[in-house]
Amino acid sequence: MALTDAGDRSRKSEPDQPWRNPTFGELFRRPLPGLGLLDRALMRGVGYFVLPSFAAIRGLEHVRSDLDPFVLALNHSTRFEAMALPALLLYHRKGRHVHFLADWNFQMIPGIGLLYRRSGAIVVMRKSARPRFLNALKPFYAHAEPSHERALKHLKAGRSVGIFPEGTVNRDPERLLRGRLGAARLSLEAGVPVVPGGIRVVSGEARRPRYELILGAPLTPAVRSAPTIARADVRDWHAVIMSEIARLSGKAWEPLPQEPRHGTP
């Protein structure tokens, strides 16, 4: 699939100042007009613990709130990212959410479930819980509307969505998983760009690694918000997105000889 020029959107994305971790005072004085009192307290508390884990961040100008809506698509190396990235983006975007798709079973973990709900996460019901007997609780967390439809509604309402297209944690330091087509399909159906991102583990101990986050310029599909999207267009757009994530994350990616499975994420 050919790309259109990012046009005015990319020209508005002036480079931000180089990232540095906020001081305690900066974190707690940061204006967060998009959040209520409880959510501001949660964001600052989580941010205090997770933001120092980022050794370097580049490309935050591509995810400013005035550029909504977009699909943010990143590789997925650790579970930590699912908590750290929403907090980082809330801090940078002054309380404006990026609604990440997230597995339902993490809601059963005390504290994490609260963060999921307050962060506006879109819960995905596809995976089985571990241990399996916990699947008996699955109906209590199910949503009446499929996750793909909820994500699409967010985009059409002007709110951005975050997805890890690999669909699961991938600890391979050299290769990306082939991934699912949800990010590509959402981008085409909603007619919005994809902001690709690469996360690299750059230093630290195995139990407390430090990360580098690199966000690329928006990718805008040539097919914009068509009534029906051809399967070939979804596959081709998925390949463009994953190739850019591979470049940013420093990993290799190869498509399947046959088409990958559909689904979000």
C-alpha beads as a LAMMPS data file, in Angstrom:
LAMMPS data file: protein, C-alpha beads

265 atoms
264 bonds

1 atom types
1 bond types

-500.0 500.0 xlo xhi
-500.0 500.0 ylo yhi
-500.0 500.0 zlo zhi

Masses

1 110.0

Atoms # bond

1 1 1 0.000 0.000 0.000
2 1 1 1.288 3.430 -0.899
3 1 1 1.588 6.103 1.737
4 1 1 0.282 9.581 1.384
5 1 1 2.514 12.417 2.473
6 1 1 1.967 13.189 6.140
7 1 1 1.403 16.744 4.969
8 1 1 0.354 19.477 7.355
9 1 1 0.131 17.023 10.233
10 1 1 3.845 16.194 10.239
11 1 1 4.859 19.784 9.609
12 1 1 2.987 20.800 12.761
13 1 1 4.955 18.247 14.794
14 1 1 7.886 20.416 15.772
15 1 1 10.547 18.435 17.681
16 1 1 10.159 18.572 21.438
17 1 1 13.012 19.285 23.812
18 1 1 15.184 16.219 24.614
19 1 1 13.538 14.043 27.262
20 1 1 14.654 14.201 30.845
21 1 1 12.907 12.598 33.762
22 1 1 10.834 15.129 35.715
23 1 1 11.861 16.001 39.233
24 1 1 9.523 15.167 42.101
25 1 1 8.325 18.778 42.164
26 1 1 7.786 18.938 38.383
27 1 1 5.781 15.725 38.415
28 1 1 3.444 16.916 41.151
29 1 1 3.103 20.446 39.783
30 1 1 2.391 19.346 36.225
31 1 1 -1.000 20.713 35.097
32 1 1 -3.329 17.839 34.193
33 1 1 -6.554 19.583 33.217
34 1 1 -7.858 16.477 31.451
35 1 1 -8.037 14.477 34.691
36 1 1 -10.136 14.588 37.831
37 1 1 -8.668 14.742 41.323
38 1 1 -8.438 10.957 41.845
39 1 1 -6.951 10.342 38.414
40 1 1 -4.384 13.102 38.875
41 1 1 -3.276 11.501 42.142
42 1 1 -3.049 8.040 40.527
43 1 1 -1.134 9.325 37.505
44 1 1 1.397 11.164 39.639
45 1 1 1.854 8.195 41.947
46 1 1 2.381 5.740 39.083
47 1 1 4.510 8.251 37.192
48 1 1 6.833 8.668 40.166
49 1 1 7.739 4.975 39.945
50 1 1 7.666 4.309 36.183
51 1 1 9.000 7.451 34.472
52 1 1 12.580 6.975 35.773
53 1 1 12.656 3.666 33.885
54 1 1 12.936 5.577 30.590
55 1 1 16.563 6.382 29.816
56 1 1 15.635 8.247 26.630
57 1 1 12.483 9.190 24.733
58 1 1 12.314 10.638 21.236
59 1 1 9.373 11.671 19.085
60 1 1 6.850 12.785 21.706
61 1 1 5.880 15.617 19.356
62 1 1 4.061 12.991 17.259
63 1 1 1.598 12.115 20.046
64 1 1 0.512 15.558 21.224
65 1 1 -3.157 15.772 22.110
66 1 1 -3.825 18.335 19.374
67 1 1 -2.911 15.636 16.831
68 1 1 -5.669 13.241 17.975
69 1 1 -7.011 10.899 16.739
70 1 1 -4.345 8.374 15.783
71 1 1 -3.449 4.729 16.379
72 1 1 -0.256 4.324 18.406
73 1 1 1.356 0.971 17.552
74 1 1 4.422 -0.359 19.397
75 1 1 6.399 -3.534 19.966
76 1 1 5.827 -5.321 23.268
77 1 1 8.899 -6.587 25.158
78 1 1 7.704 -6.618 28.794
79 1 1 4.475 -6.388 30.792
80 1 1 5.839 -3.231 32.389
81 1 1 5.151 -1.287 29.183
82 1 1 1.397 -1.786 29.511
83 1 1 1.448 0.244 32.739
84 1 1 4.292 2.656 31.991
85 1 1 3.209 3.943 28.583
86 1 1 -0.289 5.131 29.584
87 1 1 1.240 6.994 32.548
88 1 1 3.955 8.542 30.380
89 1 1 1.442 9.680 27.777
90 1 1 -0.933 11.092 30.383
91 1 1 1.954 13.130 31.780
92 1 1 3.115 14.381 28.381
93 1 1 -0.415 15.051 27.082
94 1 1 -1.518 16.860 30.276
95 1 1 -4.150 14.317 31.187
96 1 1 -5.479 13.444 27.731
97 1 1 -5.787 9.645 27.388
98 1 1 -4.514 7.280 24.765
99 1 1 -6.857 4.307 25.185
100 1 1 -4.748 1.139 25.134
101 1 1 -6.130 -2.292 24.350
102 1 1 -5.287 -4.585 27.262
103 1 1 -5.931 -8.199 28.257
104 1 1 -8.882 -8.736 30.582
105 1 1 -7.144 -11.049 33.073
106 1 1 -4.843 -8.328 34.435
107 1 1 -7.930 -6.676 35.916
108 1 1 -7.955 -9.404 38.563
109 1 1 -4.620 -8.208 39.988
110 1 1 -5.228 -5.887 42.977
111 1 1 -4.367 -2.325 42.068
112 1 1 -3.787 -3.064 38.381
113 1 1 -7.522 -3.436 37.802
114 1 1 -8.088 0.031 39.237
115 1 1 -5.392 1.497 36.982
116 1 1 -6.940 -0.236 33.961
117 1 1 -10.341 1.258 34.675
118 1 1 -9.062 4.764 35.428
119 1 1 -6.784 4.815 32.366
120 1 1 -9.679 4.151 29.992
121 1 1 -8.228 0.828 28.804
122 1 1 -10.177 -1.130 26.191
123 1 1 -10.352 -4.647 27.612
124 1 1 -9.706 -7.530 25.211
125 1 1 -11.371 -10.832 26.124
126 1 1 -9.598 -13.171 23.701
127 1 1 -6.941 -14.755 25.929
128 1 1 -7.353 -17.466 28.528
129 1 1 -6.445 -16.766 32.159
130 1 1 -3.673 -18.536 34.039
131 1 1 -4.447 -20.682 35.953
132 1 1 -7.371 -21.719 33.784
133 1 1 -9.942 -21.982 36.581
134 1 1 -9.919 -18.177 36.704
135 1 1 -11.723 -18.209 33.355
136 1 1 -14.873 -18.758 35.421
137 1 1 -14.604 -15.061 36.293
138 1 1 -14.372 -13.953 32.684
139 1 1 -18.071 -13.058 32.269
140 1 1 -17.749 -10.517 35.104
141 1 1 -15.170 -8.569 33.083
142 1 1 -16.726 -8.972 29.647
143 1 1 -18.025 -5.960 27.756
144 1 1 -21.180 -6.100 25.671
145 1 1 -19.337 -4.640 22.676
146 1 1 -16.256 -6.211 21.025
147 1 1 -12.946 -4.458 21.680
148 1 1 -12.444 -3.616 17.996
149 1 1 -15.777 -1.801 17.842
150 1 1 -15.062 0.121 21.024
151 1 1 -11.634 1.171 19.708
152 1 1 -13.187 2.273 16.424
153 1 1 -15.756 4.395 18.284
154 1 1 -12.967 6.103 20.226
155 1 1 -11.175 6.996 16.997
156 1 1 -14.300 8.279 15.293
157 1 1 -15.005 10.421 18.362
158 1 1 -11.541 12.005 18.086
159 1 1 -9.779 9.971 20.783
160 1 1 -6.524 8.111 20.166
161 1 1 -5.967 4.391 20.686
162 1 1 -2.834 2.416 21.597
163 1 1 -2.102 -1.138 20.460
164 1 1 0.721 -3.647 20.743
165 1 1 0.225 -5.419 17.377
166 1 1 2.353 -8.398 18.405
167 1 1 -0.579 -9.313 20.655
168 1 1 1.549 -10.664 23.493
169 1 1 4.843 -10.043 25.283
170 1 1 7.730 -10.934 22.966
171 1 1 11.067 -11.318 24.771
172 1 1 13.057 -12.138 21.619
173 1 1 15.701 -9.372 21.451
174 1 1 16.146 -9.712 17.703
175 1 1 12.815 -10.438 16.012
176 1 1 9.257 -9.135 16.162
177 1 1 6.288 -11.473 16.075
178 1 1 4.351 -11.300 12.822
179 1 1 1.490 -9.638 14.633
180 1 1 -2.233 -9.153 14.287
181 1 1 -4.027 -6.902 11.860
182 1 1 -6.069 -4.847 14.348
183 1 1 -3.981 -1.661 14.199
184 1 1 -3.974 -1.646 10.398
185 1 1 -7.704 -2.321 10.169
186 1 1 -8.573 0.392 12.709
187 1 1 -6.438 2.928 10.860
188 1 1 -8.120 2.145 7.541
189 1 1 -11.662 1.945 8.894
190 1 1 -11.396 5.191 10.851
191 1 1 -9.242 6.980 8.282
192 1 1 -6.609 7.979 10.837
193 1 1 -2.795 7.769 10.801
194 1 1 -0.659 5.291 12.694
195 1 1 2.130 6.567 14.945
196 1 1 4.701 3.734 15.071
197 1 1 6.881 3.230 18.121
198 1 1 9.905 1.181 19.053
199 1 1 10.803 0.203 22.624
200 1 1 14.344 -0.947 23.338
201 1 1 15.882 -2.260 26.553
202 1 1 19.128 -0.292 26.748
203 1 1 20.553 -0.779 30.235
204 1 1 19.874 -1.848 33.790
205 1 1 19.528 -5.210 35.475
206 1 1 17.254 -7.965 34.196
207 1 1 14.737 -7.276 36.965
208 1 1 14.891 -3.476 36.562
209 1 1 15.728 -2.650 32.953
210 1 1 15.814 0.845 31.504
211 1 1 14.112 1.621 28.238
212 1 1 14.474 3.811 25.197
213 1 1 11.237 4.826 23.474
214 1 1 11.369 6.089 19.888
215 1 1 8.168 7.344 18.263
216 1 1 8.166 7.753 14.502
217 1 1 6.381 10.243 12.292
218 1 1 2.718 9.428 11.533
219 1 1 2.045 6.973 8.720
220 1 1 -1.019 7.958 6.731
221 1 1 -2.692 5.302 4.563
222 1 1 -3.617 6.015 0.977
223 1 1 -7.000 4.374 1.566
224 1 1 -8.970 6.685 3.859
225 1 1 -12.098 5.607 5.717
226 1 1 -13.570 3.480 2.924
227 1 1 -16.995 1.831 3.458
228 1 1 -15.375 -1.570 2.899
229 1 1 -11.691 -2.365 3.268
230 1 1 -10.122 -5.017 1.045
231 1 1 -8.283 -7.778 2.886
232 1 1 -5.245 -7.181 0.692
233 1 1 -5.157 -3.511 1.742
234 1 1 -5.250 -4.486 5.429
235 1 1 -2.391 -6.968 4.961
236 1 1 -0.300 -4.476 3.019
237 1 1 -0.865 -1.701 5.555
238 1 1 -0.012 -4.093 8.386
239 1 1 3.298 -4.821 6.643
240 1 1 4.098 -1.105 6.393
241 1 1 3.319 -0.561 10.090
242 1 1 5.292 -3.577 11.313
243 1 1 8.275 -2.725 9.127
244 1 1 8.449 0.731 10.681
245 1 1 8.067 -0.676 14.211
246 1 1 10.921 -3.063 13.363
247 1 1 13.136 -0.173 12.263
248 1 1 12.395 1.855 15.401
249 1 1 12.829 -1.076 17.793
250 1 1 15.989 -2.395 16.127
251 1 1 14.408 -5.779 15.458
252 1 1 13.743 -7.806 12.318
253 1 1 10.263 -8.532 10.984
254 1 1 9.059 -10.812 8.212
255 1 1 5.445 -11.264 7.067
256 1 1 3.746 -14.611 6.851
257 1 1 3.713 -16.262 3.421
258 1 1 -0.068 -16.452 3.965
259 1 1 -2.179 -13.691 5.456
260 1 1 -2.035 -13.257 9.260
261 1 1 -5.116 -13.530 11.434
262 1 1 -7.476 -10.647 11.779
263 1 1 -8.443 -9.270 15.147
264 1 1 -7.654 -6.498 17.573
265 1 1 -5.027 -6.158 18.856

Bonds

1 1 1 2
2 1 2 3
3 1 3 4
4 1 4 5
5 1 5 6
6 1 6 7
7 1 7 8
8 1 8 9
9 1 9 10
10 1 10 11
11 1 11 12
12 1 12 13
13 1 13 14
14 1 14 15
15 1 15 16
16 1 16 17
17 1 17 18
18 1 18 19
19 1 19 20
20 1 20 21
21 1 21 22
22 1 22 23
23 1 23 24
24 1 24 25
25 1 25 26
26 1 26 27
27 1 27 28
28 1 28 29
29 1 29 30
30 1 30 31
31 1 31 32
32 1 32 33
33 1 33 34
34 1 34 35
35 1 35 36
36 1 36 37
37 1 37 38
38 1 38 39
39 1 39 40
40 1 40 41
41 1 41 42
42 1 42 43
43 1 43 44
44 1 44 45
45 1 45 46
46 1 46 47
47 1 47 48
48 1 48 49
49 1 49 50
50 1 50 51
51 1 51 52
52 1 52 53
53 1 53 54
54 1 54 55
55 1 55 56
56 1 56 57
57 1 57 58
58 1 58 59
59 1 59 60
60 1 60 61
61 1 61 62
62 1 62 63
63 1 63 64
64 1 64 65
65 1 65 66
66 1 66 67
67 1 67 68
68 1 68 69
69 1 69 70
70 1 70 71
71 1 71 72
72 1 72 73
73 1 73 74
74 1 74 75
75 1 75 76
76 1 76 77
77 1 77 78
78 1 78 79
79 1 79 80
80 1 80 81
81 1 81 82
82 1 82 83
83 1 83 84
84 1 84 85
85 1 85 86
86 1 86 87
87 1 87 88
88 1 88 89
89 1 89 90
90 1 90 91
91 1 91 92
92 1 92 93
93 1 93 94
94 1 94 95
95 1 95 96
96 1 96 97
97 1 97 98
98 1 98 99
99 1 99 100
100 1 100 101
101 1 101 102
102 1 102 103
103 1 103 104
104 1 104 105
105 1 105 106
106 1 106 107
107 1 107 108
108 1 108 109
109 1 109 110
110 1 110 111
111 1 111 112
112 1 112 113
113 1 113 114
114 1 114 115
115 1 115 116
116 1 116 117
117 1 117 118
118 1 118 119
119 1 119 120
120 1 120 121
121 1 121 122
122 1 122 123
123 1 123 124
124 1 124 125
125 1 125 126
126 1 126 127
127 1 127 128
128 1 128 129
129 1 129 130
130 1 130 131
131 1 131 132
132 1 132 133
133 1 133 134
134 1 134 135
135 1 135 136
136 1 136 137
137 1 137 138
138 1 138 139
139 1 139 140
140 1 140 141
141 1 141 142
142 1 142 143
143 1 143 144
144 1 144 145
145 1 145 146
146 1 146 147
147 1 147 148
148 1 148 149
149 1 149 150
150 1 150 151
151 1 151 152
152 1 152 153
153 1 153 154
154 1 154 155
155 1 155 156
156 1 156 157
157 1 157 158
158 1 158 159
159 1 159 160
160 1 160 161
161 1 161 162
162 1 162 163
163 1 163 164
164 1 164 165
165 1 165 166
166 1 166 167
167 1 167 168
168 1 168 169
169 1 169 170
170 1 170 171
171 1 171 172
172 1 172 173
173 1 173 174
174 1 174 175
175 1 175 176
176 1 176 177
177 1 177 178
178 1 178 179
179 1 179 180
180 1 180 181
181 1 181 182
182 1 182 183
183 1 183 184
184 1 184 185
185 1 185 186
186 1 186 187
187 1 187 188
188 1 188 189
189 1 189 190
190 1 190 191
191 1 191 192
192 1 192 193
193 1 193 194
194 1 194 195
195 1 195 196
196 1 196 197
197 1 197 198
198 1 198 199
199 1 199 200
200 1 200 201
201 1 201 202
202 1 202 203
203 1 203 204
204 1 204 205
205 1 205 206
206 1 206 207
207 1 207 208
208 1 208 209
209 1 209 210
210 1 210 211
211 1 211 212
212 1 212 213
213 1 213 214
214 1 214 215
215 1 215 216
216 1 216 217
217 1 217 218
218 1 218 219
219 1 219 220
220 1 220 221
221 1 221 222
222 1 222 223
223 1 223 224
224 1 224 225
225 1 225 226
226 1 226 227
227 1 227 228
228 1 228 229
229 1 229 230
230 1 230 231
231 1 231 232
232 1 232 233
233 1 233 234
234 1 234 235
235 1 235 236
236 1 236 237
237 1 237 238
238 1 238 239
239 1 239 240
240 1 240 241
241 1 241 242
242 1 242 243
243 1 243 244
244 1 244 245
245 1 245 246
246 1 246 247
247 1 247 248
248 1 248 249
249 1 249 250
250 1 250 251
251 1 251 252
252 1 252 253
253 1 253 254
254 1 254 255
255 1 255 256
256 1 256 257
257 1 257 258
258 1 258 259
259 1 259 260
260 1 260 261
261 1 261 262
262 1 262 263
263 1 263 264
264 1 264 265
